[in-house]
Amino acid sequence: MNSKTLKALIDAGAVKSVCIVAYGATVHVSIMTLSGKAQAATTLKGDIKTWSTIDSAAKWIRSLGIGNMKLNVTKWAPNQRAML
């Protein structure tokens, strides 16, 4: 789900929850819609949108107008090097 689609769903009130997921050295965002389907935020090309820090992902979510989000750091390894 790209940012344009996500913004439209937010405006329509169709987003149930948002979760920042830190896995290894990367961070991504999972969006739960009212239908109960979880989807990752994607780029316009369709790749999963990733960040290198939790705060940068939170700032992106906040810029879309969402102020409440969950954080999952179960498999986070902040000192791990990312694969290129």
KEKOL-102012 format. One record per residue (C-alpha): residue number from 1; chain; x, y, z. Coordinates in Angstrom, 3 decimals. Each point is the difference from the previous one (the first is absolute). Layout:
BEGIN
{pt NUM; A; {X; Y; Z}}
...
END
This chain:
BEGIN
{pt 1; A; {0.000; 0.000; 0.000}}
{pt 2; A; {1.697; 3.198; -1.157}}
{pt 3; A; {-0.269; 3.358; 1.758}}
{pt 4; A; {-2.714; 1.313; -2.340}}
{pt 5; A; {-2.229; -3.012; 0.644}}
{pt 6; A; {0.739; 0.124; 3.705}}
{pt 7; A; {-0.894; 3.700; 0.193}}
{pt 8; A; {-3.323; -0.696; -1.742}}
{pt 9; A; {-0.762; -2.810; 2.459}}
{pt 10; A; {0.871; 2.241; 2.945}}
{pt 11; A; {-2.267; 2.745; -1.308}}
{pt 12; A; {-2.814; -2.558; -0.420}}
{pt 13; A; {0.513; -1.331; 3.533}}
{pt 14; A; {0.860; -3.474; -1.270}}
{pt 15; A; {3.242; -0.485; 1.954}}
{pt 16; A; {-0.418; -2.026; 3.188}}
{pt 17; A; {3.603; 0.139; 1.255}}
{pt 18; A; {3.570; 0.668; -1.038}}
{pt 19; A; {3.045; -1.873; 1.289}}
{pt 20; A; {3.680; 0.825; -0.411}}
{pt 21; A; {1.882; -3.286; -0.339}}
{pt 22; A; {3.756; -0.038; 0.626}}
{pt 23; A; {1.554; -3.181; -1.382}}
{pt 24; A; {3.762; -0.401; -0.102}}
{pt 25; A; {1.490; 3.299; -1.114}}
{pt 26; A; {-3.041; 1.220; -1.926}}
{pt 27; A; {-3.333; 1.484; 0.979}}
{pt 28; A; {-3.273; -0.237; -1.912}}
{pt 29; A; {-3.628; 0.943; 0.613}}
{pt 30; A; {-2.952; -2.373; 0.124}}
{pt 31; A; {-3.509; 1.399; -0.501}}
{pt 32; A; {-3.120; -1.819; 1.233}}
{pt 33; A; {-3.152; 0.976; -1.874}}
{pt 34; A; {-3.553; -0.276; 1.324}}
{pt 35; A; {-0.439; -3.191; -2.015}}
{pt 36; A; {2.674; -1.601; 2.218}}
{pt 37; A; {2.629; -0.265; -2.715}}
{pt 38; A; {3.556; 1.047; 0.911}}
{pt 39; A; {2.142; 1.470; -2.768}}
{pt 40; A; {3.478; 1.456; -0.082}}
{pt 41; A; {0.540; 3.570; -1.148}}
{pt 42; A; {1.545; 0.013; -3.458}}
{pt 43; A; {1.754; 2.383; -2.344}}
{pt 44; A; {-1.661; 1.156; -3.200}}
{pt 45; A; {1.932; -2.766; -1.795}}
{pt 46; A; {-1.546; -2.624; 2.289}}
{pt 47; A; {3.053; -0.812; 2.143}}
{pt 48; A; {-0.403; -0.108; 3.782}}
{pt 49; A; {0.822; 3.433; 1.387}}
{pt 50; A; {2.791; -0.249; 2.590}}
{pt 51; A; {1.826; 2.340; 2.342}}
{pt 52; A; {3.233; -0.342; 1.921}}
{pt 53; A; {-1.344; 1.536; 3.231}}
{pt 54; A; {-3.231; -0.275; 1.947}}
{pt 55; A; {-0.379; 3.754; 0.332}}
{pt 56; A; {0.138; 0.551; -3.762}}
{pt 57; A; {-2.833; -2.518; -0.487}}
{pt 58; A; {-1.996; 1.686; 2.782}}
{pt 59; A; {0.506; 3.422; -1.597}}
{pt 60; A; {-1.302; -1.357; -3.325}}
{pt 61; A; {-3.098; -1.450; 1.661}}
{pt 62; A; {-0.580; 3.230; 1.900}}
{pt 63; A; {0.293; 2.005; -3.234}}
{pt 64; A; {-2.962; -2.003; -1.327}}
{pt 65; A; {-2.115; 1.131; 2.937}}
{pt 66; A; {0.228; -3.041; 2.268}}
{pt 67; A; {1.040; 0.725; 3.581}}
{pt 68; A; {-0.543; -3.414; 1.578}}
{pt 69; A; {2.070; -3.010; -1.022}}
{pt 70; A; {1.377; -3.231; 1.426}}
{pt 71; A; {3.670; -0.966; 0.092}}
{pt 72; A; {1.286; -3.562; -0.437}}
{pt 73; A; {3.713; -0.390; 0.772}}
{pt 74; A; {0.030; -3.736; 0.753}}
{pt 75; A; {2.522; -0.805; -2.752}}
{pt 76; A; {1.774; 3.353; -0.103}}
{pt 77; A; {3.801; -0.014; -0.092}}
{pt 78; A; {1.005; 3.666; -0.204}}
{pt 79; A; {3.716; -0.789; -0.250}}
{pt 80; A; {-0.469; -2.485; -2.826}}
{pt 81; A; {1.306; 1.061; -3.362}}
{pt 82; A; {-2.505; 0.068; -2.840}}
{pt 83; A; {0.572; -2.006; -3.156}}
{pt 84; A; {0.300; 2.126; -3.101}}
END
